[in-house]
Structure formats: structure tokens, C-alpha cells
Amino acid sequence: MLRGWPHSCAPFFADTEAFLMKNAKVKLCLQASPMDGSLLLEDCNPESDFQDWSWQGDSLMNHGTQSCLSVAEADRVQTSLCGSTGYMSWDCSNSLLSPLGSSQGYLVANKKGVALNNVRGLKAQWQDVADRSVCEEKAEQDRYFTAALASTHMYDPTTGNVTLALGIDQVELEELLWFFRREDPSTWNYSILALSFVAMILGLLLLSINVVRNRKRKIHMYREAEQTVQQAEVEAKQALMPAQEYSLAEPQKQEPVPRDQRSGEVVVQWKDGTVTSLYAERSEDAT
């Protein structure tokens, strides 16, 4: 199980509402050192990023150093990279902060700064500048994430822990939610735009190919129909030619070949095939 937040995710929480951690006894605020990760108690200064803290799940992150409150040794507390080894998860109850899953005591203010001790007095109580418990800050943060994760997690009544249906814990899912909420969607939008353009070009190409093929098919069908009509006409003409030749050749066969036909002579062909001159006798009588 993760005990803190990865350092690479720290920029995503820059806009998280921050608060000052003021000790109820000494009235000084917890400040992180940017040099060695040590913790100091200084006069409260709302303008200092090194005094700004925020709950990230069960971890306390300093906005100035982008590191988390952790336990270095038996009773020494400092800041270290979120996600590294060590106790970085804190249990908050009645303004008291204690390492989660450990019995090393509570975070207590002393002359050197802060340390772990079993004292439960005012020195172990932490508030914001409005004298409100830092546990209330955590409760508000938890309510925010509970509302966001209401449809994605389920509660185990036997242990009281929150277990996600997908098998990851609440800290990991919160990290994913913050990542995708802060992610720049420009790359995705440009990718979708490029894919849409490619799909449009492909559609136009397929449309033009379909139009050309339809046109060629119509031209081919028209030529086939024209060839069929021409062939039918040729066949019809070839069928009529023998009949015309027969009708023209028959009278020529029946025409008799005249014998010594003279000019102005009328020849008659009888049914028996004999041919005689119609005015032959008269012409002879006349002579």
C-alpha cells in the first residue's frame, strides 16, 4: 500500500487549498526548510509557501518544498520526497497527529522544533490560523473525495477501510483522478481532428471510385445493347437477301428466248410453252 504521494504528482496539487499548522501551545507555525528537510517553528506568515500545508489523502504535503511530512528515525520528524520510504501517512484525531499504523506517539512541539512524543497536551495539538483543528481540514478534504468517488468504491464494514472495486486503494485512485482532471486534452483533441480528416479523405476517395465504376458500367451496358441491335439488324438483312434474289431471278428463268424476233412483232407464249407471233398471219396476207 502506498504511504504517500509520488513526487511527480506534486504539481497537480499546487491549487489544493492550503492551511497553516499552528501549535496550540507555543502559537508558532510549522515551517519546512528547503535545504535539508528539517522542520522549524516560526511566527505564522500566510505569505510563506514553506508554511503552507495540505492534506493529500493521509499525507501532509508542504507547498514550498513539494515534500511530505515523514518520520526519519525513532522520534525525529522531517520532510522528504512524497512516495519514498518512511511513515508519511498520518492519523488525525482531536487535533493530534500520529504516524498511521505506528505507536511512536504524537507530533509535539519542543525547543528544537517538532518530534514524536506520547504527550497529549496542547503541545501536541495543531490548528490553522483560525484556531480550527487540522483534522477538520482533513475531514473536508475527505468529504470532497468521498463525493467524487461515491460511485466507484465500496466500504468494508469489518475493517472500516475503503477498498475500490477494481482492487486499488483510495490514495491511488485519488492520484488518478487528479491526474486526469489536470491533464491537457490538446493532444487528444488534435488526434481526433486528424483522424476525422483522414476519414473524410478516405470517404471522398471511395465515393469517387464508386462514381467512376458506375459510369464505366453504364457505358459498357450501352455498348453491348448497341452491338446487339446492330447484330439483329444484320441478321434480319441476311434473312431477307435470299428471298429478294429468288423473286428477282424467277422471272428471268420464265422469259422465253425469242427466235428471229423482229422489230414491232408481238410474241405470245402459250400454256404449253409454244411461242407464236400474234400478227404473223396478217402480215403474210397483206403481202
Secondary structure, 3 states (H helix, E strand, C coil): CCCCCCHHHHHHHCCCCCECCEECCCCCEEEECCCCCCEEEECCCCCCHHHCEEEECCEEEECCCCEEEEECCCCEEEEECCCCCCECCEEEECCEEEECCCCCCEEEECCCCEEEECCCCHHHEEECCCCCEHHHHHHHHHHHHHHHCCCCEEECCCCCCEEECCCCEHHHHHHHHHHHHHCCCHHHHHHHHHHHHHHHHHHHHHHHHHHHHHHHHHHHHHHHHHHHHHHHHHHHHHHHHHHHHHHHHHHHHHCCCCCCCCCCCCEEECCCCCEEECCHHHHHHHC
